Amino acid sequence: MGAFDEKIGKTVGRRTGHRDPVLDTAALQETFGRLRTAPLCPKGVWRFHSFEEADAWALKMIVRSQGPQK
């Protein structure tokens, strides 16, 4: 009895539906292209009093860089 004869005991996660990998790749390339042209936050050294303040600022900069949503 080899390793491939074992019964699978548990399946974690399942793929649902059939997706087109070409469309997924095109969407990913478009996202990366946008990120290259629009920086997420201004360059420089930034100092914050807390991690919460830094996280709030980073989130604000990311949202600002994405521009108006359609």
PLY file of the C-alpha trace (Angstrom):
ply
format ascii 1.0
element vertex 70
property float x
property float y
property float z
element edge 69
property int vertex1
property int vertex2
end_header
0.00 0.00 0.00
1.65 3.22 -1.20
1.26 6.83 -0.18
-1.20 7.44 -3.03
-3.57 4.75 -1.85
-4.50 6.71 1.29
-8.02 7.97 1.79
-8.31 11.77 1.98
-9.59 12.59 5.43
-10.35 16.27 5.14
-10.70 18.81 2.32
-9.98 22.43 3.16
-11.58 24.94 0.81
-13.15 24.31 -2.55
-13.10 26.16 -5.81
-16.50 27.29 -6.95
-17.34 27.79 -10.59
-14.97 28.01 -13.50
-13.12 31.30 -13.84
-11.27 32.51 -16.89
-7.56 32.87 -15.99
-7.03 35.36 -18.84
-9.59 37.75 -17.32
-8.08 37.33 -13.86
-4.62 38.09 -15.22
-5.85 41.19 -17.07
-7.51 42.53 -13.91
-4.36 41.92 -11.87
-2.15 43.67 -14.45
-4.52 46.66 -14.50
-4.36 46.92 -10.71
-0.55 46.76 -10.66
-0.37 49.35 -13.45
-2.51 51.73 -11.39
-0.33 51.21 -8.33
2.84 51.98 -10.31
1.48 55.28 -11.63
-0.17 56.50 -8.41
1.94 56.17 -5.26
0.05 55.03 -2.19
1.45 57.67 0.13
3.77 60.68 -0.09
7.50 60.01 0.14
9.36 61.04 3.23
9.80 60.17 6.86
6.60 60.18 8.87
6.40 59.96 12.65
3.32 59.10 14.62
2.45 58.94 18.29
0.78 55.53 18.00
0.29 52.61 15.63
-3.40 53.49 15.43
-2.57 57.00 14.19
-0.14 55.57 11.61
-2.70 53.02 10.40
-5.41 55.69 10.07
-3.05 57.93 8.08
-1.94 55.07 5.80
-5.56 54.09 5.10
-6.42 57.73 4.31
-3.49 57.95 1.86
-4.43 54.69 0.14
-8.03 55.81 -0.34
-6.87 59.20 -1.60
-4.51 57.63 -4.14
-7.29 55.52 -5.69
-9.24 58.60 -6.76
-13.01 58.78 -7.20
-14.72 55.43 -7.58
-17.08 54.85 -10.49
0 1
1 2
2 3
3 4
4 5
5 6
6 7
7 8
8 9
9 10
10 11
11 12
12 13
13 14
14 15
15 16
16 17
17 18
18 19
19 20
20 21
21 22
22 23
23 24
24 25
25 26
26 27
27 28
28 29
29 30
30 31
31 32
32 33
33 34
34 35
35 36
36 37
37 38
38 39
39 40
40 41
41 42
42 43
43 44
44 45
45 46
46 47
47 48
48 49
49 50
50 51
51 52
52 53
53 54
54 55
55 56
56 57
57 58
58 59
59 60
60 61
61 62
62 63
63 64
64 65
65 66
66 67
67 68
68 69
